[in-house]
């Protein structure tokens, strides 16, 4: 599968149950189908920034029943309901973050590792004027790094 970074968004914690996942889905207005629970479990149990292909592999390692289209459609649904965040680190690399609290990221362009940065560790002095009729919905900072030569 090629580029497969393992990235942590949060420290390791107790495993999350599928019942807890179903409750979280319901709390976000999402019907907890079997496949949605398995996709959410892959994201929330690991607490990692994962690509859609990584999520598909994790789900199918357990049950071999999710299609790529199902994973993408479910991720889009989770995004619409603000259950996860989408991180576009470059046009060909998109990751999904189960941590929806405000925060930023370091992205190692060599290893593909994503690391959370607390929101208060980044200071933004100001934003340009917004287009008429709009409000700021959020600011995402991705700091790209590479090993020093």
N, C-alpha and C positions, 0 to 999 in steps of 0.2 A: 504494500500500500504506500510505500515511500515515506514521506515526511510525517512522522507521528510523534509530536512533542507530548510529554506528560507535564502538565502544568497544574499547579495548585492555586486555587483562589482563596482558600481558607485553611487554617490548621486542621489536622486530622481530628475527627471527633467521633462520637458514637454513631454506629450505622443508623440510617433512617429506615423505618419500616414502610412497607407498601401501603399500610393503613394510614400512616402519617402523610404519605404522598397523596393518597386519594383525598384526604381532608384538605391538603394544601391546594389541590386542583379545584375542589368544590369552593373553597374560600375565594378563588380567583374567577369563579363563574365558568369553570370548565368541567364538563361531564367526565368522570374518571373511567374511561374505557381501559381494558387490559393493556392495549398497546401504549396509550398515553401514560399510564402508570409506569410501565417498563421504561419508556423513554425518559420520563421525569426521574425515575429512580437512578438511571445511569448518570444523570446530571447531578442530582442532589446528594446521592449517597457518597460519591467520590469527591464532590466539592471542587472539581477541576474545571478549567476552561477546556472544552472539548469541541472538536469539529463535528459536523454532521456525519462524516464517514466514521469517526471514532465512536460516536453514539450508536450508529447502525451496527458496528462490529460488536460493541458491548451487549446490545439488546439481542442480537442474533446468536451470540455465544451462549446465551441462556435458553432461547426458545426458537431461533431460526425462523421467525415468522414476520418480521417487519421488512417492508420494502423501503427503498431509498425515498420514494415519493411519500410514503407514510411518515418517515422521519422528518423530511423537509416540511410537510404540511403541519405536522404536530409542532415543530419548532416555531413555525410562523404563528400558529395559534398561541403558543406560550408567549411569544413576543408581543402579540396584540393585547394579551391580557396582563402584560408586565410581570410575568412569572420569572422571566430570564432576561438577560441583556445580550445583544449581538455585538461582537467586537470584530470590526473589519481591520485587520492589522496590515493587510495589503490586498490589492484587488483579487488575488488568488487564494487568500487565506482568511477564512471567517471562523470565529470561535464563538461558543455560546457560554455565557457566564451565569451560574446560578445565584451569584451574589448581586442583588439588585440595589443594595445600598449605594449611595454615592461614593465612588472611588475611582482611581485612575490606574494605569498599568505601565510597567516596564515590559518591553518585548525584545527578547534577544533574537536578532535577525539570523544568527548562525544556528542556534539550537532550537529555536521556535518556542522557547520557554516564556510564558507570561507570568508576571508576578504582580500582585496587587500593591498599590500605593494608597495609603490612607488619604482621604479627600483633603484633610488639613495639612498635608505635607506639600501640597502644590498651591501656589498663590498666583492668581490671575489678576492683574492690575485693572483690566477693563476690557470691555467687548465693544466691537464696532456698533454703530446704530443698527437696530433691527429693521427689517422691512416693515412698512406700515401694516398694521393689523396683526402683528405677530408678537409672541412672548417667548422668552427663553424657556426651553423644556429641559435643558441640561447641557453640561459641557463635559466632554470626554477627552482626556489627555492620554495619549499613548506615546511614551518615550522609547524610541528605538535605540537599542544598544548593541554593541558587538565587543568581543574581547579586544583588549588593547594590544596593538601589534608590538 
